[in-house]
Amino acid sequence: MAVAAGVGARSAVLAAAILVGQASIGWANDYVDAGRDRLVGRRDKPVATGAASADVVRRCACAALVAVVPVSLAVGWRPGAAHLVAVGSAWLYDLRLKQTRLSWLPYAVSFGLLPVIIATALPGHPLPQAVVVAAGSCLGIGAHFANTVGDAADDAHTGVRGLPQRLGPRASIVIAAVFIAAAAALLVVATSASAASITAAAVAVAAVPVVAAGGSRQAPFVAVILATATLVVAFVVAGAHHLTAA
């Protein structure tokens, strides 16, 4: 999206900043959840299986958190600051909010900031369309609800009580589908109902219930990832200038 919008060579720096930020978030999550992951026998978590030391993962998470500051600001102070807020929001989820009714909030904030990060990296530092920011937030919330479905039994056993866990897997799939549909509708509005966005919206809305019905542990989250990818590609095809102007 950054390349298509016209950020240019700094898109590579932005990609590096997001990569470092995601590494810090993921490592922090694995460190914080190590005890719970061991309790339920998660075989896909290196700390839980003993393949990686919890202390090493903690050090890596902290190092990445420190490193993300200069890398983010190298893109520019405005997009850098927005990215750091997004990373901070995700860390807040890892450390506290994932176990509360506000578990959805960091996803809404961090995903909603992605268009802001890209737009403010453009010449003149424009702000993105409000509907694009709202679409990003909706995608984030949808991803959050879908991502918890496969872990419902483990979360119940370990006492994780975010909003999706309180509502249950079936309700979470429905809520995820509703927010993906909302994101699709908002992107249709943002692109002035381009053919690409209308087609992608139809595919995205259909993808969540169809793929989620596959029955595997990760099926709902995979469905949201596919829907999101479809919408992002359509947005770029429709013209990334829609990021800041209809």
MILUMMAR-911145 format. One record per residue: residue in three letters; x negated, y negated, z negated of N, C-alpha, C in turn. Coordinates in steps of 0.2 Angstrom, whole numbers, padded with zeros to 4 digits, always signed. Layout:
REM residues N
- ALA,X,Y,Z,X,Y,Z,X,Y,Z
...
END
This chain:
REM residues 246
- MET,-0004,+0006,+0000,+0000,+0000,+0000,-0004,-0006,+0000
- ALA,-0010,-0006,-0004,-0014,-0012,-0004,-0017,-0013,+0003
- VAL,-0020,-0008,+0006,-0023,-0009,+0013,-0018,-0012,+0017
- ALA,-0012,-0009,+0017,-0006,-0011,+0022,-0004,-0018,+0021
- ALA,-0004,-0020,+0014,-0002,-0027,+0012,-0007,-0032,+0014
- GLY,-0013,-0030,+0015,-0019,-0035,+0017,-0024,-0036,+0012
- VAL,-0024,-0032,+0007,-0029,-0033,+0001,-0036,-0033,+0004
- GLY,-0037,-0028,+0009,-0044,-0028,+0013,-0048,-0023,+0009
- ALA,-0055,-0025,+0009,-0060,-0021,+0006,-0059,-0020,-0001
- ARG,-0056,-0025,-0005,-0055,-0024,-0012,-0050,-0019,-0014
- SER,-0047,-0016,-0009,-0043,-0010,-0010,-0047,-0004,-0013
- ALA,-0053,-0004,-0011,-0057,+0002,-0013,-0059,+0000,-0021
- VAL,-0060,-0006,-0023,-0061,-0008,-0030,-0055,-0006,-0034
- LEU,-0049,-0008,-0031,-0043,-0007,-0034,-0042,+0000,-0035
- ALA,-0043,+0004,-0030,-0042,+0012,-0031,-0047,+0014,-0036
- ALA,-0053,+0012,-0037,-0058,+0014,-0042,-0055,+0012,-0049
- ALA,-0052,+0006,-0050,-0049,+0004,-0056,-0044,+0008,-0058
- ILE,-0039,+0010,-0054,-0034,+0014,-0055,-0036,+0021,-0057
- LEU,-0041,+0024,-0053,-0044,+0030,-0055,-0047,+0031,-0062
- VAL,-0051,+0026,-0064,-0054,+0025,-0070,-0048,+0025,-0076
- GLY,-0043,+0020,-0074,-0038,+0020,-0079,-0034,+0026,-0080
- GLN,-0032,+0029,-0075,-0029,+0036,-0075,-0033,+0041,-0079
- ALA,-0039,+0041,-0078,-0044,+0046,-0082,-0043,+0044,-0089
- SER,-0044,+0038,-0091,-0043,+0036,-0098,-0037,+0039,-0101
- ILE,-0031,+0037,-0098,-0024,+0039,-0100,-0024,+0047,-0101
- GLY,-0026,+0050,-0095,-0025,+0058,-0096,-0029,+0061,-0101
- TRP,-0036,+0059,-0102,-0040,+0061,-0107,-0037,+0060,-0114
- ALA,-0035,+0054,-0115,-0032,+0052,-0121,-0026,+0056,-0123
- ASN,-0022,+0058,-0118,-0016,+0062,-0119,-0018,+0069,-0121
- ASP,-0023,+0072,-0118,-0025,+0078,-0119,-0028,+0079,-0126
- TYR,-0032,+0073,-0128,-0035,+0073,-0135,-0029,+0073,-0140
- VAL,-0025,+0068,-0139,-0019,+0067,-0144,-0015,+0073,-0145
- ASP,-0014,+0077,-0139,-0009,+0083,-0139,-0013,+0089,-0140
- ALA,-0019,+0089,-0142,-0023,+0095,-0142,-0020,+0100,-0147
- GLY,-0018,+0098,-0153,-0015,+0102,-0158,-0009,+0105,-0156
- ARG,-0004,+0101,-0153,+0002,+0104,-0151,+0001,+0109,-0145
- ASP,-0004,+0107,-0140,-0005,+0112,-0135,-0008,+0118,-0137
- ARG,-0012,+0118,-0142,-0014,+0125,-0145,-0009,+0129,-0148
- LEU,-0004,+0125,-0152,+0001,+0128,-0155,+0006,+0132,-0150
- VAL,+0007,+0130,-0144,+0011,+0133,-0140,+0008,+0137,-0134
- GLY,+0001,+0137,-0135,-0003,+0141,-0130,-0003,+0139,-0123
- ARG,-0004,+0132,-0122,-0004,+0130,-0116,-0011,+0132,-0112
- ARG,-0011,+0136,-0107,-0016,+0138,-0103,-0019,+0133,-0098
- ASP,-0015,+0128,-0097,-0017,+0123,-0092,-0021,+0117,-0095
- LYS,-0022,+0117,-0101,-0025,+0112,-0105,-0032,+0114,-0107
- PRO,-0037,+0111,-0105,-0044,+0114,-0106,-0046,+0113,-0114
- VAL,-0043,+0108,-0117,-0045,+0107,-0124,-0041,+0112,-0128
- ALA,-0035,+0114,-0126,-0031,+0119,-0130,-0034,+0126,-0129
- THR,-0037,+0127,-0123,-0040,+0134,-0122,-0047,+0134,-0125
- GLY,-0050,+0129,-0127,-0057,+0129,-0129,-0062,+0128,-0124
- ALA,-0060,+0127,-0117,-0065,+0126,-0112,-0068,+0119,-0112
- ALA,-0065,+0114,-0116,-0068,+0108,-0116,-0067,+0106,-0124
- SER,-0072,+0102,-0126,-0072,+0100,-0133,-0068,+0094,-0134
- ALA,-0064,+0094,-0139,-0059,+0088,-0141,-0063,+0082,-0142
- ASP,-0069,+0083,-0145,-0073,+0077,-0146,-0076,+0074,-0140
- VAL,-0078,+0078,-0135,-0080,+0076,-0128,-0075,+0072,-0125
- VAL,-0069,+0075,-0125,-0063,+0072,-0121,-0062,+0065,-0124
- ARG,-0062,+0065,-0131,-0061,+0058,-0134,-0066,+0053,-0132
- ARG,-0072,+0055,-0132,-0077,+0050,-0130,-0076,+0048,-0123
- CYS,-0075,+0053,-0119,-0073,+0051,-0111,-0068,+0046,-0111
- ALA,-0062,+0048,-0115,-0056,+0043,-0114,-0058,+0036,-0116
- CYS,-0062,+0036,-0122,-0064,+0029,-0124,-0069,+0026,-0119
- ALA,-0074,+0029,-0116,-0078,+0027,-0111,-0075,+0024,-0105
- ALA,-0070,+0028,-0103,-0066,+0026,-0097,-0062,+0020,-0099
- LEU,-0059,+0019,-0105,-0055,+0013,-0107,-0059,+0007,-0107
- VAL,-0066,+0008,-0109,-0070,+0002,-0109,-0072,+0000,-0102
- ALA,-0073,+0005,-0098,-0076,+0004,-0091,-0070,+0001,-0086
- VAL,-0064,+0003,-0088,-0059,+0000,-0084,-0058,-0007,-0084
- VAL,-0060,-0010,-0089,-0060,-0018,-0090,-0064,-0021,-0084
- PRO,-0070,-0020,-0084,-0074,-0024,-0078,-0072,-0022,-0071
- VAL,-0070,-0015,-0071,-0068,-0013,-0064,-0062,-0016,-0062
- SER,-0057,-0017,-0066,-0051,-0020,-0065,-0052,-0028,-0063
- LEU,-0055,-0031,-0067,-0056,-0038,-0066,-0060,-0040,-0060
- ALA,-0064,-0035,-0057,-0068,-0036,-0051,-0063,-0037,-0045
- VAL,-0057,-0034,-0046,-0052,-0035,-0041,-0050,-0043,-0041
- GLY,-0050,-0046,-0046,-0047,-0053,-0048,-0044,-0053,-0054
- TRP,-0044,-0059,-0058,-0042,-0059,-0065,-0034,-0058,-0065
- ARG,-0031,-0060,-0060,-0023,-0059,-0060,-0022,-0051,-0059
- PRO,-0024,-0048,-0054,-0022,-0041,-0053,-0025,-0037,-0059
- GLY,-0031,-0039,-0061,-0035,-0035,-0066,-0031,-0035,-0072
- ALA,-0029,-0041,-0074,-0025,-0042,-0080,-0019,-0038,-0080
- ALA,-0015,-0038,-0074,-0009,-0034,-0074,-0011,-0026,-0074
- HIS,-0016,-0024,-0071,-0018,-0017,-0072,-0020,-0015,-0079
- LEU,-0023,-0020,-0083,-0025,-0018,-0090,-0019,-0018,-0094
- VAL,-0014,-0022,-0093,-0008,-0021,-0096,-0004,-0015,-0095
- ALA,-0005,-0012,-0089,-0002,-0006,-0087,-0005,+0000,-0090
- VAL,-0012,-0001,-0090,-0016,+0005,-0094,-0014,+0005,-0101
- GLY,-0014,-0001,-0104,-0012,-0002,-0111,-0006,+0001,-0113
- SER,-0001,-0001,-0109,+0006,+0002,-0109,+0006,+0010,-0110
- ALA,+0002,+0013,-0105,+0002,+0020,-0105,-0002,+0023,-0111
- TRP,-0007,+0019,-0114,-0010,+0022,-0120,-0005,+0021,-0126
- LEU,-0001,+0016,-0126,+0004,+0015,-0131,+0009,+0021,-0131
- TYR,+0010,+0024,-0125,+0014,+0030,-0124,+0011,+0036,-0127
- ASP,+0004,+0037,-0125,+0001,+0042,-0128,+0000,+0042,-0136
- LEU,-0001,+0036,-0138,-0003,+0036,-0146,+0004,+0036,-0150
- ARG,+0009,+0033,-0147,+0015,+0033,-0152,+0022,+0033,-0148
- LEU,+0023,+0030,-0143,+0030,+0029,-0140,+0033,+0036,-0137
- LYS,+0028,+0041,-0135,+0031,+0047,-0132,+0035,+0051,-0137
- GLN,+0035,+0049,-0144,+0039,+0053,-0149,+0045,+0049,-0151
- THR,+0046,+0043,-0147,+0052,+0039,-0150,+0057,+0038,-0144
- ARG,+0063,+0035,-0146,+0068,+0034,-0141,+0065,+0029,-0135
- LEU,+0060,+0026,-0137,+0057,+0021,-0132,+0052,+0024,-0127
- SER,+0052,+0031,-0127,+0047,+0034,-0123,+0047,+0032,-0115
- TRP,+0053,+0030,-0113,+0053,+0028,-0106,+0050,+0021,-0105
- LEU,+0050,+0017,-0110,+0047,+0010,-0109,+0041,+0009,-0105
- PRO,+0035,+0013,-0108,+0029,+0012,-0105,+0029,+0014,-0097
- TYR,+0033,+0019,-0095,+0034,+0021,-0088,+0037,+0015,-0084
- ALA,+0042,+0012,-0087,+0045,+0007,-0083,+0040,+0001,-0083
- VAL,+0036,-0001,-0088,+0032,-0006,-0088,+0026,-0005,-0083
- SER,+0023,+0001,-0084,+0017,+0002,-0080,+0018,+0003,-0072
- PHE,+0023,+0007,-0071,+0025,+0008,-0064,+0028,+0001,-0061
- GLY,+0031,-0002,-0064,+0034,-0009,-0062,+0028,-0014,-0061
- LEU,+0023,-0013,-0064,+0017,-0018,-0063,+0013,-0016,-0057
- LEU,+0014,-0010,-0054,+0010,-0008,-0048,+0011,-0013,-0042
- PRO,+0017,-0015,-0041,+0018,-0020,-0035,+0015,-0027,-0037
- VAL,+0015,-0029,-0044,+0012,-0035,-0046,+0004,-0035,-0045
- ILE,+0001,-0029,-0047,-0006,-0028,-0046,-0008,-0030,-0038
- ILE,-0004,-0026,-0034,-0006,-0027,-0027,-0005,-0034,-0024
- ALA,+0001,-0037,-0026,+0003,-0043,-0023,-0002,-0049,-0025
- THR,-0003,-0049,-0032,-0008,-0054,-0034,-0015,-0053,-0032
- ALA,-0017,-0048,-0029,-0023,-0047,-0026,-0024,-0050,-0019
- LEU,-0018,-0052,-0016,-0018,-0055,-0010,-0020,-0062,-0010
- PRO,-0022,-0065,-0004,-0024,-0072,-0004,-0018,-0076,-0006
- GLY,-0019,-0081,-0011,-0014,-0085,-0013,-0010,-0082,-0019
- HIS,-0012,-0076,-0021,-0009,-0073,-0027,-0002,-0073,-0028
- PRO,+0002,-0071,-0022,+0009,-0072,-0023,+0012,-0066,-0028
- LEU,+0018,-0067,-0030,+0022,-0062,-0034,+0026,-0058,-0029
- PRO,+0027,-0052,-0031,+0031,-0047,-0027,+0038,-0049,-0028
- GLN,+0042,-0046,-0023,+0049,-0047,-0024,+0051,-0043,-0030
- ALA,+0056,-0046,-0033,+0059,-0043,-0040,+0062,-0036,-0038
- VAL,+0065,-0035,-0033,+0068,-0029,-0031,+0063,-0023,-0030
- VAL,+0057,-0025,-0028,+0051,-0020,-0027,+0048,-0018,-0034
- VAL,+0048,-0023,-0039,+0046,-0022,-0046,+0051,-0017,-0049
- ALA,+0057,-0019,-0048,+0063,-0015,-0051,+0062,-0008,-0048
- ALA,+0061,-0007,-0042,+0060,+0000,-0039,+0055,+0004,-0042
- GLY,+0049,+0000,-0043,+0043,+0004,-0046,+0045,+0006,-0053
- SER,+0049,+0002,-0057,+0051,+0004,-0064,+0056,+0010,-0064
- CYS,+0060,+0010,-0059,+0065,+0015,-0058,+0061,+0022,-0057
- LEU,+0056,+0021,-0052,+0052,+0027,-0051,+0049,+0030,-0057
- GLY,+0046,+0025,-0061,+0042,+0027,-0067,+0047,+0031,-0072
- ILE,+0053,+0028,-0073,+0058,+0031,-0078,+0060,+0038,-0075
- GLY,+0061,+0038,-0068,+0063,+0045,-0065,+0058,+0050,-0066
- ALA,+0051,+0048,-0066,+0046,+0052,-0066,+0045,+0055,-0074
- HIS,+0046,+0050,-0078,+0046,+0052,-0085,+0051,+0057,-0087
- PHE,+0057,+0056,-0085,+0063,+0061,-0087,+0061,+0068,-0084
- ALA,+0059,+0068,-0077,+0058,+0074,-0074,+0052,+0078,-0077
- ASN,+0047,+0074,-0079,+0041,+0077,-0081,+0042,+0081,-0088
- THR,+0047,+0079,-0092,+0048,+0082,-0098,+0052,+0089,-0098
- VAL,+0055,+0090,-0092,+0060,+0096,-0091,+0056,+0102,-0092
- GLY,+0051,+0103,-0089,+0047,+0109,-0090,+0044,+0110,-0096
- ASP,+0043,+0105,-0100,+0040,+0106,-0107,+0045,+0106,-0113
- ALA,+0052,+0106,-0111,+0057,+0106,-0116,+0056,+0110,-0122
- ALA,+0055,+0117,-0120,+0054,+0122,-0126,+0048,+0120,-0130
- ASP,+0042,+0119,-0127,+0036,+0117,-0131,+0037,+0111,-0135
- ASP,+0040,+0106,-0132,+0042,+0100,-0136,+0046,+0101,-0142
- ALA,+0051,+0105,-0141,+0056,+0106,-0147,+0052,+0110,-0152
- HIS,+0047,+0114,-0150,+0043,+0118,-0155,+0038,+0114,-0159
- THR,+0036,+0109,-0155,+0030,+0104,-0158,+0033,+0098,-0161
- GLY,+0039,+0097,-0160,+0042,+0091,-0163,+0042,+0084,-0159
- VAL,+0040,+0085,-0153,+0040,+0079,-0149,+0047,+0077,-0147
- ARG,+0049,+0070,-0149,+0056,+0068,-0149,+0057,+0062,-0145
- GLY,+0054,+0062,-0139,+0056,+0056,-0134,+0063,+0056,-0132
- LEU,+0065,+0051,-0129,+0072,+0050,-0126,+0074,+0056,-0122
- PRO,+0070,+0059,-0117,+0072,+0064,-0113,+0073,+0071,-0118
- GLN,+0069,+0072,-0122,+0069,+0078,-0127,+0076,+0077,-0131
- ARG,+0078,+0071,-0133,+0084,+0070,-0137,+0090,+0072,-0133
- LEU,+0090,+0070,-0126,+0095,+0071,-0122,+0096,+0078,-0119
- GLY,+0090,+0081,-0118,+0090,+0088,-0116,+0088,+0089,-0108
- PRO,+0086,+0095,-0106,+0084,+0095,-0099,+0089,+0094,-0094
- ARG,+0095,+0096,-0095,+0100,+0095,-0089,+0102,+0088,-0089
- ALA,+0102,+0084,-0094,+0104,+0077,-0094,+0098,+0073,-0091
- SER,+0092,+0076,-0092,+0086,+0073,-0090,+0085,+0073,-0082
- ILE,+0087,+0079,-0079,+0087,+0080,-0072,+0092,+0075,-0069
- VAL,+0098,+0074,-0072,+0103,+0070,-0069,+0100,+0063,-0069
- ILE,+0097,+0061,-0075,+0095,+0054,-0076,+0089,+0052,-0071
- ALA,+0085,+0057,-0070,+0079,+0057,-0065,+0082,+0055,-0058
- ALA,+0087,+0059,-0056,+0090,+0059,-0050,+0093,+0052,-0049
- VAL,+0096,+0049,-0054,+0100,+0043,-0054,+0095,+0037,-0053
- PHE,+0089,+0038,-0056,+0084,+0032,-0056,+0080,+0033,-0049
- ILE,+0079,+0039,-0047,+0076,+0039,-0040,+0081,+0036,-0035
- ALA,+0087,+0038,-0035,+0092,+0035,-0031,+0092,+0027,-0031
- ALA,+0092,+0025,-0037,+0092,+0017,-0038,+0085,+0014,-0035
- ALA,+0080,+0018,-0036,+0074,+0015,-0033,+0074,+0015,-0025
- ALA,+0077,+0021,-0022,+0078,+0021,-0015,+0083,+0015,-0013
- ALA,+0088,+0014,-0016,+0092,+0008,-0014,+0089,+0002,-0015
- LEU,+0085,+0001,-0020,+0081,-0006,-0020,+0076,-0007,-0015
- LEU,+0073,-0001,-0013,+0068,-0002,-0007,+0072,-0003,-0001
- VAL,+0078,+0000,+0000,+0082,-0002,+0006,+0083,-0010,+0006
- VAL,+0085,-0012,+0001,+0086,-0020,+0000,+0080,-0023,+0002
- ALA,+0074,-0021,-0001,+0068,-0025,-0001,+0066,-0025,+0007
- THR,+0067,-0020,+0010,+0065,-0020,+0017,+0070,-0022,+0022
- SER,+0075,-0025,+0020,+0081,-0028,+0024,+0084,-0022,+0028
- ALA,+0085,-0016,+0025,+0088,-0010,+0027,+0085,-0008,+0034
- SER,+0078,-0007,+0034,+0075,-0004,+0039,+0076,+0003,+0040
- ALA,+0076,+0005,+0047,+0077,+0012,+0048,+0073,+0017,+0044
- ALA,+0067,+0015,+0043,+0062,+0020,+0039,+0064,+0020,+0032
- SER,+0066,+0015,+0029,+0068,+0015,+0022,+0075,+0018,+0021
- ILE,+0079,+0017,+0026,+0086,+0021,+0025,+0085,+0028,+0026
- THR,+0081,+0031,+0030,+0079,+0038,+0031,+0076,+0041,+0025
- ALA,+0071,+0037,+0023,+0067,+0039,+0017,+0072,+0039,+0011
- ALA,+0076,+0035,+0010,+0081,+0034,+0004,+0085,+0041,+0004
- ALA,+0088,+0043,+0010,+0092,+0049,+0011,+0088,+0055,+0009
- VAL,+0082,+0055,+0011,+0077,+0061,+0010,+0076,+0061,+0002
- ALA,+0074,+0055,-0001,+0072,+0055,-0008,+0078,+0057,-0012
- VAL,+0084,+0055,-0011,+0090,+0056,-0015,+0091,+0063,-0015
- ALA,+0090,+0066,-0009,+0092,+0074,-0008,+0087,+0078,-0011
- ALA,+0080,+0076,-0011,+0075,+0080,-0013,+0075,+0082,-0021
- VAL,+0077,+0077,-0025,+0077,+0078,-0032,+0081,+0084,-0034
- PRO,+0088,+0084,-0032,+0092,+0090,-0034,+0090,+0097,-0031
- VAL,+0088,+0096,-0024,+0086,+0102,-0021,+0080,+0105,-0023
- VAL,+0074,+0101,-0024,+0068,+0104,-0026,+0069,+0106,-0034
- ALA,+0072,+0102,-0038,+0073,+0103,-0045,+0076,+0110,-0046
- ALA,+0080,+0112,-0041,+0084,+0118,-0042,+0080,+0124,-0041
- GLY,+0074,+0123,-0039,+0069,+0129,-0038,+0068,+0133,-0044
- GLY,+0068,+0130,-0050,+0068,+0135,-0055,+0061,+0135,-0059
- SER,+0056,+0133,-0056,+0049,+0133,-0059,+0049,+0127,-0064
- ARG,+0044,+0128,-0068,+0043,+0124,-0074,+0042,+0116,-0071
- GLN,+0038,+0116,-0066,+0036,+0109,-0064,+0041,+0107,-0058
- ALA,+0046,+0110,-0056,+0050,+0109,-0050,+0053,+0102,-0051
- PRO,+0056,+0100,-0056,+0059,+0093,-0056,+0053,+0087,-0055
- PHE,+0048,+0088,-0058,+0042,+0083,-0058,+0040,+0083,-0050
- VAL,+0039,+0089,-0047,+0037,+0089,-0040,+0042,+0086,-0036
- ALA,+0048,+0087,-0037,+0053,+0083,-0033,+0053,+0076,-0034
- VAL,+0051,+0073,-0040,+0051,+0066,-0040,+0044,+0063,-0036
- ILE,+0039,+0067,-0037,+0033,+0065,-0033,+0034,+0065,-0026
- LEU,+0037,+0070,-0023,+0039,+0070,-0016,+0043,+0065,-0014
- ALA,+0048,+0063,-0018,+0053,+0058,-0017,+0049,+0051,-0017
- THR,+0045,+0050,-0022,+0041,+0044,-0022,+0036,+0043,-0016
- ALA,+0033,+0049,-0014,+0028,+0048,-0009,+0032,+0046,-0002
- THR,+0038,+0049,-0001,+0042,+0048,+0004,+0044,+0040,+0005
- LEU,+0046,+0038,-0001,+0048,+0030,-0002,+0042,+0026,+0000
- VAL,+0036,+0028,-0003,+0030,+0023,-0002,+0028,+0023,+0005
- VAL,+0028,+0029,+0008,+0026,+0029,+0015,+0031,+0025,+0020
- ALA,+0038,+0026,+0018,+0043,+0022,+0022,+0042,+0015,+0021
- PHE,+0040,+0013,+0015,+0039,+0006,+0013,+0033,+0003,+0018
- VAL,+0028,+0007,+0018,+0022,+0005,+0022,+0024,+0004,+0029
- VAL,+0028,+0009,+0032,+0030,+0010,+0039,+0034,+0004,+0040
- ALA,+0039,+0002,+0036,+0043,-0004,+0037,+0040,-0010,+0037
- GLY,+0034,-0010,+0034,+0030,-0017,+0034,+0028,-0019,+0027
- ALA,+0022,-0018,+0025,+0020,-0020,+0018,+0021,-0027,+0017
- HIS,+0022,-0031,+0022,+0023,-0038,+0020,+0030,-0039,+0016
- HIS,+0034,-0034,+0016,+0040,-0034,+0012,+0039,-0034,+0005
- LEU,+0032,-0033,+0003,+0030,-0033,-0004,+0032,-0040,-0007
- THR,+0031,-0045,-0003,+0031,-0052,-0006,+0037,-0056,-0003
- ALA,+0040,-0053,+0003,+0045,-0057,+0006,+0050,-0052,+0010
- ALA,+0056,-0054,+0009,+0061,-0049,+0013,+0061,-0050,+0020
END
